[in-house]
């Protein structure tokens, strides 16, 4: 036994080299992971075994024909629709068991609708609508300014924060809705055709806002504008008939689509996925 120990070579531990921990820590969970998501409404299949994962940051453009299930998917993700089957995990946690319930989930995952919805109140009150607790209210002014800056609206409204929100243009109202969502510090932002029917300048401002936000958080943007998807870059998911047909890097899918359904849609803006 002693002879065996002498024959063994003892290698001294180098300074600054850490021993591996045991057990190894698991890799962090993705911000959003959807597995086999299925939804039926009125006896009709709206989503069919749909699966995808969001990266930790960047924009995911969700593309597909009308009726493909894009808006229904967003409503499932933030709990406005909860009669689905399958799995939705946020940071590894099942949203059905989210601490605080669906209301708290919707604070974690913000949703911007296609048509802006502003309250019959001042611009300031609209941004501060979701703020809770006295500590938050005390720093509300700073949060309001920060959120309006993030939504590229501050310079246009800073002198009239007490004016009715309804006096803003449609494009400004949409950016106000984004500011209201950002004020409660969501970790994921969902946007359902946020630039539909807007003038080119408003569209450009909202796209710039999205690109800035995407540097620190994941976004999903439903859009019918393929050029907008190219500008936003990031991940591209094409869905039809409630199913993911193809997904990948935006430029790769747009320039070299693999599925015949994707090629037909990109070429003719129609598809037959049944």
C-alpha positions in Angstrom: 0.0 0.0 0.0 2.8 2.4 1.0 4.7 1.6 -2.2 1.7 2.2 -4.3 1.2 5.7 -2.7 4.9 6.5 -3.4 4.5 5.6 -7.0 1.6 8.0 -7.4 2.5 11.4 -8.6 1.1 14.2 -6.6 0.3 17.3 -8.8 0.2 20.5 -6.7 -2.9 22.7 -7.2 -2.0 25.7 -9.2 -2.7 29.0 -7.6 -5.9 30.6 -9.0 -7.3 27.4 -10.4 -10.7 26.5 -8.9 -11.8 23.0 -8.2 -14.9 22.0 -10.1 -18.0 22.2 -7.9 -20.2 19.2 -7.4 -22.9 18.8 -8.5 -22.6 21.2 -11.4 -25.1 24.0 -11.5 -27.7 23.7 -14.3 -27.7 26.2 -17.1 -30.2 29.0 -16.7 -33.6 28.4 -18.1 -34.7 30.3 -21.2 -37.0 33.3 -20.6 -39.9 31.6 -22.4 -40.3 28.0 -23.5 -43.5 26.7 -25.2 -44.0 23.0 -25.6 -47.0 21.3 -27.4 -49.3 24.2 -26.9 -52.8 23.4 -28.0 -55.9 25.6 -27.9 -59.5 25.1 -29.0 -62.1 27.8 -29.1 -65.7 27.2 -30.1 -64.8 23.6 -31.0 -62.2 24.8 -33.5 -58.5 24.0 -33.2 -56.7 27.4 -33.0 -53.2 26.2 -31.9 -51.9 22.7 -32.6 -49.0 21.3 -30.7 -47.0 24.5 -31.1 -43.5 24.6 -29.7 -40.7 27.2 -29.6 -38.2 29.0 -27.3 -37.3 32.6 -26.9 -33.7 33.8 -26.6 -32.7 35.9 -23.7 -32.8 39.0 -25.8 -33.7 40.2 -29.3 -36.9 40.3 -31.4 -38.8 37.3 -32.6 -41.0 38.2 -35.5 -44.2 36.0 -35.7 -45.4 35.8 -39.2 -48.4 34.0 -40.8 -51.7 34.5 -42.6 -54.8 35.9 -41.0 -56.4 33.3 -38.7 -53.1 31.4 -38.2 -53.4 31.8 -34.4 -50.8 34.5 -33.9 -52.9 36.8 -31.6 -54.3 33.8 -29.8 -50.8 32.6 -29.1 -49.9 36.0 -27.5 -53.0 35.9 -25.3 -52.0 32.4 -24.1 -48.5 33.6 -23.3 -49.6 36.4 -20.9 -52.6 34.6 -19.4 -55.5 36.4 -21.1 -56.4 33.0 -22.5 -55.9 30.1 -20.1 -57.9 27.2 -21.5 -54.9 25.8 -23.4 -53.2 22.5 -23.0 -49.4 21.9 -23.1 -46.6 23.7 -21.4 -45.6 27.4 -21.1 -42.5 27.9 -18.9 -41.2 31.3 -18.0 -37.7 31.2 -16.5 -38.3 27.5 -16.0 -41.5 28.0 -14.0 -44.9 26.8 -15.2 -47.2 29.8 -15.7 -50.2 27.9 -14.3 -48.5 28.0 -10.9 -47.2 31.5 -11.2 -46.8 33.2 -7.8 -49.6 35.8 -7.5 -51.6 34.2 -10.3 -52.4 35.5 -13.8 -52.4 39.2 -12.9 -48.8 38.9 -11.7 -47.9 37.0 -14.8 -49.2 39.8 -16.9 -46.9 42.2 -15.1 -44.0 39.9 -16.0 -45.2 39.6 -19.7 -46.5 42.8 -21.2 -48.9 42.8 -24.1 -49.3 45.7 -26.6 -52.5 45.4 -28.7 -52.8 46.3 -32.4 -55.1 49.2 -31.6 -53.9 51.6 -28.8 -56.1 51.6 -25.8 -55.7 54.8 -23.7 -57.7 55.7 -20.6 -59.8 58.8 -20.3 -57.1 60.4 -18.1 -54.0 62.5 -18.4 -50.8 61.3 -20.2 -49.1 61.1 -16.8 -51.9 59.0 -15.3 -51.9 56.6 -18.2 -48.2 55.8 -17.8 -48.6 55.4 -14.0 -51.7 53.3 -14.2 -50.1 50.0 -13.3 -47.7 51.3 -10.5 -48.4 49.7 -7.1 -47.4 50.6 -3.6 -46.4 53.8 -1.9 -42.7 53.3 -2.6 -43.4 53.0 -6.3 -45.8 56.0 -6.3 -43.1 58.2 -4.6 -40.7 57.5 -7.5 -43.5 57.6 -10.1 -42.3 60.8 -11.8 -38.9 59.3 -12.5 -40.5 56.1 -13.8 -42.9 58.1 -16.0 -40.1 60.1 -17.6 -37.9 57.0 -18.0 -40.7 55.0 -19.6 -41.7 57.8 -22.0 -38.0 58.1 -23.0 -37.9 54.4 -23.7 -41.0 54.7 -25.8 -39.5 57.7 -27.8 -42.4 59.9 -26.6 -40.9 62.1 -23.9 -39.7 65.0 -26.1 -43.2 65.3 -27.6 -45.2 65.3 -24.4 -42.9 66.5 -21.6 -44.6 70.0 -21.6 -48.2 68.6 -21.4 -48.2 65.5 -19.2 -51.5 66.6 -17.6 -53.2 66.9 -21.0 -55.8 64.1 -21.9 -54.2 61.1 -23.5 -57.0 61.1 -26.1 -55.5 64.3 -27.6 -52.5 62.4 -28.9 -52.2 61.1 -32.4 -52.8 57.3 -33.0 -49.0 56.8 -33.3 -48.4 58.7 -30.1 -51.1 56.7 -28.3 -49.4 53.5 -29.4 -46.1 54.7 -28.0 -48.0 55.8 -24.8 -49.3 52.2 -24.4 -45.7 50.9 -24.8 -44.6 53.4 -22.1 -47.4 52.2 -19.8 -46.3 48.6 -20.2 -42.6 49.5 -19.6 -43.4 51.4 -16.4 -44.1 48.1 -14.5 -40.8 46.7 -15.7 -41.9 43.6 -17.7 -39.3 40.9 -18.4 -40.9 40.0 -21.8 -42.8 42.2 -24.2 -45.4 41.0 -26.7 -46.6 43.3 -29.5 -49.5 42.4 -31.8 -49.0 44.4 -35.0 -47.9 47.5 -33.1 -47.4 49.6 -36.3 -50.5 48.6 -38.3 -52.1 51.6 -40.0 -49.5 54.0 -38.7 -47.7 56.6 -40.7 -44.1 55.9 -41.7 -42.6 58.2 -39.1 -44.6 56.6 -36.2 -43.7 53.2 -37.6 -40.0 54.1 -37.6 -40.1 55.4 -34.1 -41.8 52.3 -32.7 -39.3 50.1 -34.6 -36.4 52.0 -33.1 -38.0 51.6 -29.6 -38.3 47.9 -30.1 -34.7 47.5 -31.3 -33.5 49.4 -28.2 -35.6 47.3 -25.8 -34.4 44.1 -27.5 -30.9 44.8 -26.4 -31.8 43.8 -22.8 -35.0 41.7 -23.1 -36.9 39.4 -25.4 -39.7 40.7 -27.6 -42.3 38.9 -29.8 -43.7 41.0 -32.6 -46.6 39.9 -34.7 -46.4 41.5 -38.1 -47.6 41.1 -41.7 -44.8 43.4 -43.0 -41.9 41.2 -44.2 -39.7 44.2 -44.7 -40.3 45.2 -41.1 -39.4 41.7 -40.0 -36.1 42.0 -41.9 -35.4 45.4 -40.3 -36.1 44.0 -36.8 -33.9 41.0 -37.6 -33.6 38.4 -34.8 -35.6 35.2 -34.8 -38.3 34.4 -37.4 -41.3 32.1 -36.8 -43.8 31.3 -39.5 -47.0 29.7 -38.3 -50.0 28.6 -40.3 -53.1 26.7 -39.2 -52.0 27.0 -35.6 -48.7 25.1 -36.2 -45.1 26.2 -36.4 -44.1 25.6 -40.0 -40.6 27.0 -39.9 -38.4 29.0 -37.6 -34.8 30.2 -37.6 -32.7 33.4 -38.1 -34.7 36.0 -39.9 -32.5 36.6 -42.9 -32.0 32.8 -43.3 -35.7 32.1 -43.4 -36.5 35.1 -45.6 -33.8 34.4 -48.1 -33.7 30.6 -48.0 -36.9 29.2 -46.7 -36.9 25.4 -46.3 -40.6 24.5 -46.0 -42.7 24.7 -49.2 -45.5 26.4 -47.2 -43.1 29.2 -46.2 -41.8 29.6 -49.7 -45.4 30.0 -51.0 -46.4 32.5 -48.3 -43.3 34.6 -48.8 -43.8 34.6 -52.6 -47.6 35.0 -52.8 -48.6 36.0 -49.3 -51.0 33.0 -49.2 -50.6 29.5 -48.0 -52.5 26.2 -47.8 -51.3 24.4 -44.6 -54.3 22.1 -44.2 
